[in-house]
Amino acid sequence: MIYRLINEDNTLVKDYPAPEIYRTLSEEEKNNIFKFKSEIEKITLEKGLGRVYVNVTYDCIRLEKEFIIKYSNGYTRDYYKKEIEKIYNHIDDFAKRNNLYEFYLSCHILLK
């Protein structure tokens, strides 16, 4: 199942089970989620693509994080796809520079 964890305005989702899931995260995991969200939003806000919210889902081994860009600004889907590719490249470099590559491997950047 997919659960919304962090809203676009950086507030935590208050509906069950989000607070319980959030409590299970380590402080490092919480900080990394906000670091990635902030870094992604540097690009999305500059380019007029909008803010990002965060979903989580558990696979068999680990917690997967989804950083979702909400499609809402009238750009074409192709434009968003090209920009998301640029964001992935930027975040890949950001993760390597900041010793967050293992965290990055369980992250996805999506358009909804």
N, C-alpha and C positions, 0 to 999 in steps of 0.2 A: 504494500500500500504506500501511497505517496501522501505526505503530510506537509502542509505549509507550516514553516517554522518562524520565519522572519518576514515582516511586511516591508513594503517599499519604503516606508518612513523609518526603518530600523527598529520598530517596536516588535516585541515578541507577540506571536499569536497567543491569544488567551484561551481559545477553545481546546478542549481535550482532543487528542493526547499531547498537543504541542508542548505545554509546560513540563510534562513528565519526561518527554524525550529530551528537551533542553537540559533538564536537571541531570540526565545521564551522561552528558557530554563533559569532557575534561575542560578545564579552563583554557588549555592550549587549543583544543578543537574549537571552542567558542571564539577565541581571539582570531584564529585562522579564518573562520567563516566571515567574520566582520572585516578582516584585512582584504580578503578576496572580493567581497561585496563592494567595499570602498574602492578598490583598484579597478574593478569592472565599471563602476559608476563614473569614475573619472573620464572614461571614454564615452560611455553611453550618454551622459549628460552633456558633454562637450559637443557631441555630434547630433544632439536632439533626439536620441533614441529612447529616452525615458529612464526611469528608475528600475531597480532590480529587486525582486523578492526571492526568498530562499525556501525551497522545498527539500525535504529529506525522505529517503526511502532506505530500508534495510534490504540488502541482498543476503545471501547465505553467509558471507564472510565479514562484510563491513557496511558502514553507513555511507550511502551515496548522497552527495550534495548536488542540488540543481540550482543554479543561479539563473533565474528566469527574467528575460526582458519581455515586457508586455507589449505586444504589437498594438500600437495605438496612434501613431503620429502621421499616418498617411503615406509613409514611404512604402515602396513595393517590397514584397517578400524577398525578391532577389537582392535588393539593396541591403536588407537586414542580414541575409545569409552571408553576403560579402563582408559586411561589418563584423558579424560574429566570428568569421574566420580570422579577421585581423585581431579581434579581442582574444581569441584562443592563442594566437601567436604571441601577443603581448603578455598574457597571463602565463604562458609556458616560460617565457624569459623571466618574468617577475618571480615565479616559483623557484626557478633555478638560482637566481641571484639571492633570494631570501631563505634558502634552505627549506623550502616548502614543497618540494617536488613530490614527495610521498603523499602529502595531503592533496595536491593537485590531481593525482591519479584517480581519486575517488570523486572528482568534480565534473560537472557538465554545465555548459552554458547553452541555454535554449531560448527559443522564441515561442511565445504562446499568444 
